Amino acid sequence: MASTTYNPYAKEERKGQEHTDKAKDAGKEALAKAKEAGKEAIDATKQAGSDALEKAKDVGADVMNRAKDAAASVGEMATSAASTVGQKADDMTSAAGHEIREFGNTIAQKGPHGGFAGAASQAVADTIKGGGRYLEDAKLSGMAQDMEQVVKNHPIPAMLICLGIGFCVGRLIKD
């Protein structure tokens, strides 16, 4: 038979061991709950971040759309203003052409009608009336198209004329 010795602290050791085991179990349980709470917090943070990113994208897209609309609106206003200015310039050119044509008519009526002076005054009056009629009919936009066509058809003379005008303007500015 084996001899067993009486240990007066055995009961307390068992109780201490039970308490240690309970504390370990409680710690493991608390750790598991903390891990679960951490995972839930991370998931909630990820979801909140994803929601915030989505909202930021939506707001950014909305701002971009508004900026595009504003730019388009400004472009339309600029186009409209340019068109209005162009129309006014055409109207003013037409009015000037009308006045020039009327001046040609006045010269034709009041100038001499016979002889060399009459022929010269009628030629001058016809030329002035023709120029006024051209301005009145073609307006500024038509004149620009005609000038473009002349330059396309005769580029070298056009360039030489520009050089000559530039030289003369340079001489005037220099002096």
Residue, then its C-alpha position, 0 to 999 in steps of 0.5 A: m500500500a502506498s503511503t499517502t501523506y496528509n497535506p493540510y494545504a491540498k484543499e486550498e491548492r485545489k481551490g487556488q487551482e480552480h480559481t486559476d482555471k476559472a480566471k484563465d477561462a474568464g480571460k480566454e472568454a474576455l479575449a475572445k469577446a475583445k477579439e470579436a468586438g475588435k473585428e466588429a469595430i474594424d468592420a464598422t470602420k471599414q463600412a463607415g470609410s467605404d460609405a464616406l468614400e462613396k459619399a465623397k465620390d458622389v459629392g465630387a461627381d456632383v461638383m464636377n458636373r456643376a463645374k462642367d455646367a457652369a463652364a458650358s454656360v460661360g462658353e454659351m454666354a461668351t459665344s452669344a456675346a461674340s455673336t452679338v458683337g459680330q452682329k453689331a459690327d456687321d450692322m455698323t459696317s452696313a450703316a457706314g456702307h449705306e452712308i458712303r453710298e449716299f455720299g456717292n449719290t450726292i457727288a453724282q447729283k451735285g458734281p458737274h455733268g458735262g465734259f472732262a470734269g463731269a466724267a471724272s466726277q461721275a467716275v469718282a461718284d460711281t466708285i464711291k457708290g460701288g464701295g458703299r454698296y459693297l460695304e452695305d451688302a458684304k458687311l464686315s464678315g463678308m469682307a473678312q471672307d473676301m480678304e481670306q480668299v484673296v490671300k489664299n489665291h495670291p499669297i506672295p503679293a499679300m505677304l509683300i503688301c504686309l511686309g511693306i505696311g509693316f515697314c511703313v508702320g515701323r518707320l512711323i513709330k521709330d520717328 
